[in-house]
Amino acid sequence: MKITVITGSPRKNGTSNYMADEFIRGAEENGHNIYRFDSAKADVKNCISCNACQMGTRPCIHKDDFVELREHLLNSDLVVFVTPIYYFGMTSSIKKVIDRFYSIDPQLKAKQNKAILISVQHSPVDQVKEALNTHIQSIFNWLNMENAGIINAIGIESVEQLKQTPYPKQAYELGKSL
Ligand SMILES: Cc1cc2nc3c(=O)[nH]c(=O)nc-3n(C[C@H](O)[C@H](O)[C@H](O)COP(=O)(O)O)c2cc1C
């Protein structure tokens, strides 16, 4: 299976990237092909709503790192979104990437990919993850993506503490189960 993993944290050695690493380790052990896109490090310009793409019938005017991601998205069977929660949602860098889906909306809908969300938050309160889960499920529905799993790591303070929780194993096993 071809899998595109899009991460959202600017912290290379942070908690959500650790979860992404564990997911990828499991998926690679099972022979899956991974393309990883670290949105916080990438050059992805904001969608400026110029509508030159006509929402999918023409190319986007921006020539940046999304051009490469686009090809992987359109050739993947599964898209995995991995993000810390910032103010009850995904980070702005990963949202910026999703906004650029606008230029390939019809192609993505027609593909009927599967999708997974992995999030990490500091708060132990369920309401925080529920805000993100509602948002991402709406995006999955819009893009005809089948929800293939959600892992919300809550109450996370550091990578060391994350390692003491069941969440990294859940991420590894989700990758391994595909
Ligand atoms: C700008 C900002 C906003 C945040 N907002 C929330 C929030 O709304 N709820 C929460 O539980 N944690 C929030 N956090 C904490 C992060 O979700 C948490 O530290 C997470 O583990 C960071 O992931 P990372 O290590 O992958 O960067 C916020 C952190 C930052 C920097």
Ligand as a Chemical Component Dictionary entry (heavy atoms), coordinates in Angstrom:
data_LIG
# 
_chem_comp.id                   LIG 
_chem_comp.type                 NON-POLYMER 
_chem_comp.pdbx_formal_charge   0 
_chem_comp.three_letter_code    LIG 
# 
loop_
_chem_comp_atom.comp_id 
_chem_comp_atom.atom_id 
_chem_comp_atom.alt_atom_id 
_chem_comp_atom.type_symbol 
_chem_comp_atom.charge 
_chem_comp_atom.model_Cartn_x 
_chem_comp_atom.model_Cartn_y 
_chem_comp_atom.model_Cartn_z 
_chem_comp_atom.pdbx_ordinal 
LIG C1  C1  C 0 0.588  27.371 20.050 1  
LIG C2  C2  C 0 0.220  26.181 20.889 2  
LIG C3  C3  C 0 -1.102 25.918 21.135 3  
LIG C4  C4  C 0 -1.472 24.805 21.891 4  
LIG N1  N1  N 0 -2.788 24.570 22.139 5  
LIG C5  C5  C 0 -3.155 23.489 22.857 6  
LIG C6  C6  C 0 -4.529 23.233 23.129 7  
LIG O1  O1  O 0 -5.443 23.929 22.702 8  
LIG N2  N2  N 0 -4.829 22.149 23.893 9  
LIG C7  C7  C 0 -3.850 21.312 24.396 10 
LIG O2  O2  O 0 -4.180 20.350 25.071 11 
LIG N3  N3  N 0 -2.542 21.516 24.132 12 
LIG C8  C8  C 0 -2.173 22.592 23.379 13 
LIG N4  N4  N 0 -0.851 22.825 23.115 14 
LIG C9  C9  C 0 0.157  21.837 23.590 15 
LIG C10 C10 C 0 0.576  20.846 22.495 16 
LIG O3  O3  O 0 -0.523 20.223 21.870 17 
LIG C11 C11 C 0 1.451  19.750 23.090 18 
LIG O4  O4  O 0 2.554  20.347 23.754 19 
LIG C12 C12 C 0 1.961  18.771 22.064 20 
LIG O5  O5  O 0 2.522  17.665 22.725 21 
LIG C13 C13 C 0 3.028  19.383 21.160 22 
LIG O6  O6  O 0 3.320  18.446 20.138 23 
LIG P1  P1  P 0 4.807  18.334 19.537 24 
LIG O7  O7  O 0 5.703  17.878 20.657 25 
LIG O8  O8  O 0 4.665  17.283 18.488 26 
LIG O9  O9  O 0 5.193  19.650 18.943 27 
LIG C14 C14 C 0 -0.464 23.934 22.397 28 
LIG C15 C15 C 0 0.887  24.197 22.123 29 
LIG C16 C16 C 0 1.237  25.310 21.384 30 
LIG C17 C17 C 0 2.699  25.584 21.107 31 
# 
loop_
_chem_comp_bond.comp_id 
_chem_comp_bond.atom_id_1 
_chem_comp_bond.atom_id_2 
_chem_comp_bond.value_order 
_chem_comp_bond.pdbx_ordinal 
LIG C1  C2  SING 1  
LIG C2  C3  SING 2  
LIG C2  C16 DOUB 3  
LIG C3  C4  DOUB 4  
LIG C4  N1  SING 5  
LIG C4  C14 SING 6  
LIG N1  C5  DOUB 7  
LIG C5  C6  SING 8  
LIG C5  C8  SING 9  
LIG C6  O1  DOUB 10 
LIG C6  N2  SING 11 
LIG N2  C7  SING 12 
LIG C7  O2  DOUB 13 
LIG C7  N3  SING 14 
LIG N3  C8  DOUB 15 
LIG C8  N4  SING 16 
LIG N4  C9  SING 17 
LIG N4  C14 SING 18 
LIG C9  C10 SING 19 
LIG C10 O3  SING 20 
LIG C10 C11 SING 21 
LIG C11 O4  SING 22 
LIG C11 C12 SING 23 
LIG C12 O5  SING 24 
LIG C12 C13 SING 25 
LIG C13 O6  SING 26 
LIG O6  P1  SING 27 
LIG P1  O7  DOUB 28 
LIG P1  O8  SING 29 
LIG P1  O9  SING 30 
LIG C14 C15 DOUB 31 
LIG C15 C16 SING 32 
LIG C16 C17 SING 33 
# 
